[in-house]
């Protein structure tokens, strides 16, 4: 039993202390053996669960999930404190200085009247801070761990700032059609279809950017639509006393069209 003061309400300092205890020799064997690598998936899952709480606009769920995200941040900082590489104070100091540096219109003499003005300052300050000398430096700095559609969007956005952009959405649509044709040829030839499929997806993200549609959101919506239609199709099959597994491709297509129409 560890020496711990129980309270009716706890603060951030208490959370830091709880995590210290959990990682200590007297703490939890599971928590003690975790590394950044072993905990990486947990960290990402908590962030996505918080994002779902945002989507639902559920304050109770947000409070819980943001607590889990905060715990994950402090847990990984604790790992580094034990390794002697940096501390919570270092992290806090760094992010405070970053916010001050990247908001010269608030903490300095620059002017920014609109959100777009703010983003111009933010990108300029970020380039100075990171020491980027070329547009390629900015592209290479985009995190490779991002979901691929988000990464594609960020890469395209940064390339566009360097002037590498279509004049309008028609150019993006032409590019998408071109990539689709190349994918069809690759499938027919049995060759580099994985590469060509990637090009199609990348081109589709470009179209979305011109339409102010987040590709990740659009694909999530498509997934939800698929679930709804598939469920309707399965119910139609049940009403007819058959299971989907027993139907021919033609019958399944017909059932899918009925579900879509309904």
N, C-alpha and C positions, 0 to 999 in steps of 0.2 A: 504494500500500500504506500503510495507516494504522499508526500506532504503537500496538500493542496487546500486552499481556502475556498469553500463553496459559497456562492453568492446568489442573491435573488436576480441580479442582472450583471452581465459581463460586458467588457469593452474590448477594444482592439488589443490593448496590452495583455489582457487575459488570454486572448486567442494566441498571441505570440508565445506566451508562457505554456499554454496547453500543448502547442506543437513542439516546444522544446522538451517537455516532459515525455511526450509520445516517442520522440526520437532518442531519448536518453536510454542508458542501460537498464533503468528501472521501468521503462515505458513499454510500448507495444512492439512485439517482434516483427509484425508486418510493416508498421510504419518505419521502423528502424532500418529495414533492409532496402527500402525504396531508393531509387536513383531518379535523375531527370528522365532517363530513357524508359525505365519501367513505369514511371508515373505519367509519361507523355500523353497516353491515350486518355487517362482519367482527366487530365488538365483540359484537353480538347472537348471531351464529352460534357464537362461542367460548363464550358463556355457556350456550347451549342444548346444546352438545356436552359441557360440564361436567355439566349436569343429566342428560344421558343416561348419563354415567359413574356418577353417583350412583344412577340407577335400576338400573344393572347391578351395583352394589356391587363395581365392579372397581377395586381400589386402584392398579394400574399405570396404567390409563386415567385415573383421577381425577388422579393425580400429573401426567400429561402435560397434561390439559385445564385443570387449575387453573393450571399454568404458563403456558398460552396466555392465560387470563383475566388473570393477573397482568401479563403482558406488555402486553396491551391497555390495562389501567388505567394503567400507567406510560408507555405510548406516548402516550396522550391527555394525560396530565399534562405530558409533555415538550413537546407542541405549545403548551400554555399557558405553560410556562416561557419558550419562545422568544418568545411574544407579550408577555411581561412582565406577565401578568395574575395569575398565582399560581404557587406552587412546590409541590414534593412536601412540603416542610416545612409549608406552609399546609394542604395536604390532610390530612396526618397530625395536625397540631394540631387541626384542625376536628373530625375524627372521634373523636379522644380526648376532647375536651371534650363532644361530643355523647353519647358512651357514659357518661361520668361524670354528666352532667346527667340523662340518662334512666334512670339506675339509682340513685335516691335511697335505695333499700332496701339497697344495697351500699355506696355511697360517702357516704351521708347518714344521717339519723336515722329515715327511714320504715321501715315493716315490710311485708314481703310473704312470705307463707308458701307460696303456691301459684303455679303459672304464671299462673292467671287474675288473681291479685293483681298480679303483675308487669305484665301487659298493661294493667291499669287505670292503674298508675303511668306506664307508657310513654306511653299516649295522653294523659294529663293533662300530662305534661312536654312532649310534642310540641306540644300546643296552645299552651302557654305560649311555647315556643321559637319557633314559627312565627307567634305573634301572632294565632291564630284567635279570632275573637269570636263566630262563628256556626257552626252545623252546615254551612251552605252553603259556608263557607270551607274546611272539611275536605273536602267533596266536590269542590270545584273544584281542590283540590291533588292529587287522585289523578292520577297520570301518564297522559296521553292516549296515550302510546306503549306502554302495557301491552297484551298480548293482550286482545282485547275481552271474553272470558269472565272473565278475572281482574279486569279493570277493573270489570265489572258486579258481580262478587262483592264487591270492595272498596267500591264505592259503596253497595251494599245494606247491607253491614256497618256503615258509618258512619251511614247513615240510621237503621238499627235502634237504634243507640246514642242517637239523638235521639228514640226512641219511635215512629218510622215503621216499623211491622212488623205482620205478621199475628199472630193469637193462636197459630196452630198451622199445620201443614202443609196442612190442609184448605183454609184460605184461600188459600194459595199455589197449590194444585191448581185451585181455582175460577178464580183469576186466569189460570192457564195455559190452561184451557179457553175462557175468555172471549177471550183473545188469539188462540187458534186459530180461533175462529168469525169474528173480525174479519179474520184473514188469508184465510180461505175467501171471505168477502164481497169483499175487495179483489181477489182473483184473479178472481172471477166478474165483477167490474165493470171489471177491467183498470186499476185506479187505483193507489193508494199501497201496493202489495204489498211493496215494499222496507222501508218504515217498519213495516208490520205484522209482517213476518218478524223484524225486529229486536226488536219487542215480545215475540214468542213466545220468542225466544232469551233475552231478559232475564228473562221469567217462568220459563223452565225453570231458569235459574241460581238463582232464588229458591227453587224447589222443592228443588234440590240443597243449598242452604244449610241448610234444615230437616232434611235427611236426613244432614247432615255428609258430603256427597259433593262433592268438588271438580269443578266442571263441566269444567274443562280436562282433568283426568285422565279423567273419564268419556268425553269426546269422543275423546281419544287411544285409549282402550280400544275404543271403537266403530270407530275407523279400523282398528285392528289386527284386530278381528273381521271387518270388511269384507274386508280383504286375504286373510285365511284362507279365508273363504267363497267369494270370487271365484276364488281359486286352485283350490279344490276343484271349483267349477263348471266351470272351464276344463279341468281334468283329466278330468272326466266327459264333456265334449264331445269331447275328444281320443280317449277310449276308444270313443266311438260314431262316430269318423271324421268329425266335423264341426267347423267353426270357429264361434266365437261370432258372428262378423260375418254369417254366413249364416242365422242362426236368427231366427224371428219373435219379437216381444215375448212372445207366449204361451208359446213354447217356452223362451225364456230364463227366464221366470218359473217354469216347471215345473222347469227345471234348477237354478235358484237354491233352490227348495224342497227338492229332493233333496240339494243340497250342505249346506243348513242342517240337514236331518235327520241327515246323516252326521257 
